[in-house]
Amino acid sequence: MHFIWMLIIGLIAGAIAKAIMPGRDPGGIIVTMLLGIAGSFVGGLLANTLGIGDNSDNTAGLIGSVIGALILLFLYRLIVGRRRTL
């Protein structure tokens, strides 16, 4: 059940990250949602590293997940955008 909850939070975080950083994404909404799920893990790891999160799992709250998704979305746009211009 915990994994399903983490997926749902990740999908919501991806949608919020897309709303905060609008623009054309090369992968569309599916890639943005997957980045949201991965951002949930990144946010959880950052929270654990900073001592904010609970050490029993690698998930953060919605805010940490959105921050992680924003970071991954920004990096994704840099990498894929640079590759398309070459």
KEKELO-179040 format. One record per residue (C-alpha): residue number from 1; residue in three letters; chain; x negated, y negated, z negated. Coordinates in steps of 0.05 Angstrom, whole numbers. Layout:
N
<site drenvex="NUM" sefi="ALA" fimi="A" c1="X" c2="Y" c3="Z"/>
...
***
This chain:
86
<site drenvex="1" sefi="MET" fimi="A" c1="0" c2="0" c3="0"/>
<site drenvex="2" sefi="HIS" fimi="A" c1="-58" c2="-47" c3="-15"/>
<site drenvex="3" sefi="PHE" fimi="A" c1="-84" c2="-39" c3="56"/>
<site drenvex="4" sefi="ILE" fimi="A" c1="-17" c2="-56" c3="87"/>
<site drenvex="5" sefi="TRP" fimi="A" c1="-12" c2="-118" c3="43"/>
<site drenvex="6" sefi="MET" fimi="A" c1="-82" c2="-139" c3="65"/>
<site drenvex="7" sefi="LEU" fimi="A" c1="-61" c2="-131" c3="138"/>
<site drenvex="8" sefi="ILE" fimi="A" c1="1" c2="-174" c3="128"/>
<site drenvex="9" sefi="ILE" fimi="A" c1="-39" c2="-229" c3="93"/>
<site drenvex="10" sefi="GLY" fimi="A" c1="-91" c2="-225" c3="149"/>
<site drenvex="11" sefi="LEU" fimi="A" c1="-37" c2="-234" c3="202"/>
<site drenvex="12" sefi="ILE" fimi="A" c1="-9" c2="-294" c3="166"/>
<site drenvex="13" sefi="ALA" fimi="A" c1="-79" c2="-323" c3="157"/>
<site drenvex="14" sefi="GLY" fimi="A" c1="-92" c2="-315" c3="232"/>
<site drenvex="15" sefi="ALA" fimi="A" c1="-28" c2="-352" c3="249"/>
<site drenvex="16" sefi="ILE" fimi="A" c1="-45" c2="-408" c3="200"/>
<site drenvex="17" sefi="ALA" fimi="A" c1="-116" c2="-413" c3="227"/>
<site drenvex="18" sefi="LYS" fimi="A" c1="-88" c2="-419" c3="298"/>
<site drenvex="19" sefi="ALA" fimi="A" c1="-42" c2="-474" c3="275"/>
<site drenvex="20" sefi="ILE" fimi="A" c1="-99" c2="-512" c3="242"/>
<site drenvex="21" sefi="MET" fimi="A" c1="-146" c2="-503" c3="302"/>
<site drenvex="22" sefi="PRO" fimi="A" c1="-101" c2="-509" c3="363"/>
<site drenvex="23" sefi="GLY" fimi="A" c1="-129" c2="-499" c3="432"/>
<site drenvex="24" sefi="ARG" fimi="A" c1="-139" c2="-446" c3="484"/>
<site drenvex="25" sefi="ASP" fimi="A" c1="-167" c2="-382" c3="458"/>
<site drenvex="26" sefi="PRO" fimi="A" c1="-196" c2="-334" c3="508"/>
<site drenvex="27" sefi="GLY" fimi="A" c1="-164" c2="-274" c3="474"/>
<site drenvex="28" sefi="GLY" fimi="A" c1="-96" c2="-302" c3="458"/>
<site drenvex="29" sefi="ILE" fimi="A" c1="-53" c2="-289" c3="397"/>
<site drenvex="30" sefi="ILE" fimi="A" c1="-74" c2="-216" c3="389"/>
<site drenvex="31" sefi="VAL" fimi="A" c1="-147" c2="-235" c3="381"/>
<site drenvex="32" sefi="THR" fimi="A" c1="-128" c2="-291" c3="334"/>
<site drenvex="33" sefi="MET" fimi="A" c1="-89" c2="-243" c3="290"/>
<site drenvex="34" sefi="LEU" fimi="A" c1="-147" c2="-194" c3="290"/>
<site drenvex="35" sefi="LEU" fimi="A" c1="-193" c2="-251" c3="270"/>
<site drenvex="36" sefi="GLY" fimi="A" c1="-143" c2="-266" c3="214"/>
<site drenvex="37" sefi="ILE" fimi="A" c1="-149" c2="-195" c3="188"/>
<site drenvex="38" sefi="ALA" fimi="A" c1="-225" c2="-198" c3="192"/>
<site drenvex="39" sefi="GLY" fimi="A" c1="-222" c2="-267" c3="160"/>
<site drenvex="40" sefi="SER" fimi="A" c1="-186" c2="-236" c3="101"/>
<site drenvex="41" sefi="PHE" fimi="A" c1="-246" c2="-191" c3="90"/>
<site drenvex="42" sefi="VAL" fimi="A" c1="-295" c2="-249" c3="101"/>
<site drenvex="43" sefi="GLY" fimi="A" c1="-256" c2="-293" c3="53"/>
<site drenvex="44" sefi="GLY" fimi="A" c1="-256" c2="-237" c3="2"/>
<site drenvex="45" sefi="LEU" fimi="A" c1="-330" c2="-228" c3="8"/>
<site drenvex="46" sefi="LEU" fimi="A" c1="-343" c2="-302" c3="1"/>
<site drenvex="47" sefi="ALA" fimi="A" c1="-298" c2="-306" c3="-60"/>
<site drenvex="48" sefi="ASN" fimi="A" c1="-333" c2="-247" c3="-92"/>
<site drenvex="49" sefi="THR" fimi="A" c1="-401" c2="-277" c3="-77"/>
<site drenvex="50" sefi="LEU" fimi="A" c1="-382" c2="-343" c3="-108"/>
<site drenvex="51" sefi="GLY" fimi="A" c1="-352" c2="-307" c3="-168"/>
<site drenvex="52" sefi="ILE" fimi="A" c1="-282" c2="-332" c3="-153"/>
<site drenvex="53" sefi="GLY" fimi="A" c1="-248" c2="-267" c3="-133"/>
<site drenvex="54" sefi="ASP" fimi="A" c1="-236" c2="-202" c3="-169"/>
<site drenvex="55" sefi="ASN" fimi="A" c1="-295" c2="-154" c3="-161"/>
<site drenvex="56" sefi="SER" fimi="A" c1="-250" c2="-93" c3="-157"/>
<site drenvex="57" sefi="ASP" fimi="A" c1="-231" c2="-106" c3="-84"/>
<site drenvex="58" sefi="ASN" fimi="A" c1="-254" c2="-146" c3="-23"/>
<site drenvex="59" sefi="THR" fimi="A" c1="-192" c2="-187" c3="-12"/>
<site drenvex="60" sefi="ALA" fimi="A" c1="-180" c2="-259" c3="-27"/>
<site drenvex="61" sefi="GLY" fimi="A" c1="-116" c2="-298" c3="-32"/>
<site drenvex="62" sefi="LEU" fimi="A" c1="-83" c2="-331" c3="26"/>
<site drenvex="63" sefi="ILE" fimi="A" c1="-128" c2="-392" c3="21"/>
<site drenvex="64" sefi="GLY" fimi="A" c1="-192" c2="-351" c3="23"/>
<site drenvex="65" sefi="SER" fimi="A" c1="-165" c2="-310" c3="81"/>
<site drenvex="66" sefi="VAL" fimi="A" c1="-148" c2="-373" c3="121"/>
<site drenvex="67" sefi="ILE" fimi="A" c1="-217" c2="-402" c3="108"/>
<site drenvex="68" sefi="GLY" fimi="A" c1="-248" c2="-337" c3="131"/>
<site drenvex="69" sefi="ALA" fimi="A" c1="-204" c2="-336" c3="193"/>
<site drenvex="70" sefi="LEU" fimi="A" c1="-222" c2="-408" c3="210"/>
<site drenvex="71" sefi="ILE" fimi="A" c1="-296" c2="-391" c3="205"/>
<site drenvex="72" sefi="LEU" fimi="A" c1="-288" c2="-330" c3="250"/>
<site drenvex="73" sefi="LEU" fimi="A" c1="-244" c2="-367" c3="300"/>
<site drenvex="74" sefi="PHE" fimi="A" c1="-295" c2="-423" c3="305"/>
<site drenvex="75" sefi="LEU" fimi="A" c1="-352" c2="-374" c3="316"/>
<site drenvex="76" sefi="TYR" fimi="A" c1="-311" c2="-335" c3="366"/>
<site drenvex="77" sefi="ARG" fimi="A" c1="-296" c2="-398" c3="406"/>
<site drenvex="78" sefi="LEU" fimi="A" c1="-370" c2="-417" c3="406"/>
<site drenvex="79" sefi="ILE" fimi="A" c1="-394" c2="-349" c3="430"/>
<site drenvex="80" sefi="VAL" fimi="A" c1="-340" c2="-335" c3="482"/>
<site drenvex="81" sefi="GLY" fimi="A" c1="-337" c2="-408" c3="506"/>
<site drenvex="82" sefi="ARG" fimi="A" c1="-412" c2="-409" c3="517"/>
<site drenvex="83" sefi="ARG" fimi="A" c1="-410" c2="-343" c3="554"/>
<site drenvex="84" sefi="ARG" fimi="A" c1="-355" c2="-367" c3="601"/>
<site drenvex="85" sefi="THR" fimi="A" c1="-393" c2="-430" c3="621"/>
<site drenvex="86" sefi="LEU" fimi="A" c1="-455" c2="-391" c3="641"/>
***
